[in-house]
């Protein structure tokens, strides 16, 4: 199982966020031809963007036989099942699943940019990613440890 290694960021700040993220971990593992091989701890993080509740953030490491676009489709289906609405940019959400990395793939497509375009500057993604893959290099950006050290401080609390 698992020709491809993918990393997915999970975030929620509505409708019992911890439960949303925990359920999403299970749903990722239930995807066809996909196994969730690692889960980061959960973190409570101050929101970026308009005033809103704090987020619960985490990262999952997946082994999958799905192509990157097919995996993206599955992630968006999980978001819809959690009643994700895309109303306000960077606004509150029941569940946000971002495909961060897919093998070493670098692509700029209207539907999917890899690595995720803001991955390298977001402590709320870098910290949980570091927990499960500390030696990871982010294509085009360098070592995860260096990126995390360079990140601006953010109120982030491990749960």
C-alpha positions in Angstrom: 0.0 0.0 0.0 1.1 3.5 -0.6 3.1 4.4 -3.6 2.8 8.1 -2.6 3.5 9.9 0.6 1.2 12.9 1.3 0.8 15.3 4.2 -2.5 16.9 5.0 -3.2 19.8 7.4 -6.4 19.6 9.5 -8.0 22.7 11.1 -11.3 23.5 12.7 -12.7 26.3 14.9 -16.5 25.6 14.7 -18.9 23.0 16.0 -16.7 21.2 18.5 -13.3 21.6 16.7 -11.5 18.9 18.6 -14.1 16.3 17.6 -14.1 17.6 14.0 -10.4 17.0 13.7 -10.4 13.6 15.5 -13.2 12.4 13.2 -11.4 13.7 10.1 -8.3 11.7 11.1 -10.5 8.6 10.9 -12.1 9.6 7.7 -8.6 10.1 6.1 -7.7 6.6 7.1 -10.9 5.3 5.6 -10.2 6.8 2.1 -9.9 4.3 -0.7 -6.3 3.0 -1.2 -5.1 5.3 1.5 -3.7 4.7 5.0 -3.1 7.4 7.7 0.3 6.3 8.9 1.0 9.2 11.4 -1.0 11.8 13.3 0.4 14.8 15.0 -0.8 16.0 18.4 -3.6 18.5 18.3 -2.7 22.2 18.8 -4.8 25.2 19.9 -3.8 28.1 17.8 -4.9 31.7 17.6 -6.8 32.4 14.3 -5.2 34.2 11.4 -7.6 36.6 9.5 -10.8 38.2 10.8 -11.7 37.9 14.5 -12.9 34.4 15.2 -12.5 31.5 17.7 -9.1 29.8 18.1 -8.4 26.8 15.8 -7.6 23.2 16.5 -4.8 22.2 14.1 -3.0 19.0 13.3 -1.2 17.2 10.4 -1.7 13.7 9.0 0.8 11.7 7.1 -0.8 9.5 4.4 0.4 6.7 2.2 -1.9 6.6 -0.8 -2.3 5.1 -4.3 -4.5 8.1 -5.3 -3.2 10.7 -7.7 -2.8 14.2 -6.2 -5.9 15.6 -7.9 -7.9 12.5 -6.8 -6.7 12.9 -3.2 -7.7 16.6 -3.3 -11.2 15.6 -4.5 -11.5 13.2 -1.6 -10.3 15.8 0.9 -12.9 18.3 -0.4 -15.6 15.6 -0.1 -14.7 15.1 3.6 -14.9 18.9 4.1 -18.3 19.0 2.5 -19.5 16.1 4.8 -18.5 18.3 7.7 -20.6 21.2 6.3 -17.6 23.2 5.3 -18.7 26.5 3.8 -16.3 28.8 1.9 -17.8 32.1 2.6 -15.1 34.4 4.1 -11.5 34.0 3.1 -9.5 32.8 6.2 -12.9 32.8 8.0 -14.1 30.3 10.6 -14.8 26.8 9.4 -16.0 23.4 10.6 -13.1 21.6 8.8 -10.3 22.7 6.6 -8.1 20.0 4.9 -5.1 21.3 3.0 -2.9 19.0 0.9 0.5 20.2 2.0 2.9 17.9 0.2 2.6 15.0 -2.2 5.9 13.2 -2.5 8.4 15.7 -3.8 5.9 17.1 -6.4 6.1 20.7 -7.3 3.2 22.0 -9.3 1.2 25.2 -9.9 -2.2 24.2 -11.1 -5.4 26.3 -10.7 -6.9 23.6 -8.4 -3.7 22.5 -6.6 -0.4 24.1 -5.8 2.3 21.9 -4.3 3.9 22.3 -1.9 1.0 24.3 -0.3 1.8 28.0 -1.1 1.9 29.2 2.5 3.1 26.1 4.2 6.7 27.4 4.8 5.4 30.4 6.8 2.7 28.9 9.0 3.8 27.8 12.5 0.4 26.2 13.0 1.2 23.8 10.1 5.0 23.5 10.5 4.9 22.6 14.2 2.5 19.6 13.9 4.3 18.5 10.7 7.6 18.7 12.6 6.2 16.4 15.2 5.6 13.6 12.7 8.4 14.2 10.1 11.2 16.3 11.8 13.7 15.5 9.0 11.5 16.5 6.2 12.7 18.9 3.5 10.0 21.1 1.9 10.7 21.2 -1.9 11.9 24.7 -2.9 12.1 25.9 0.7 14.6 23.8 2.6 14.5 21.9 5.9 11.4 21.9 8.0 13.4 22.6 11.2 14.9 25.8 9.6 11.5 26.9 8.4 10.0 26.5 11.8 12.9 28.4 13.5 12.3 31.3 11.0 8.5 31.5 11.6 7.1 34.5 13.3 5.9 33.7 16.9 2.3 32.6 17.2 0.2 31.6 20.2 0.2 27.8 19.8 -0.5 25.3 22.6 -0.1 21.6 22.3 -3.2 19.8 23.7 
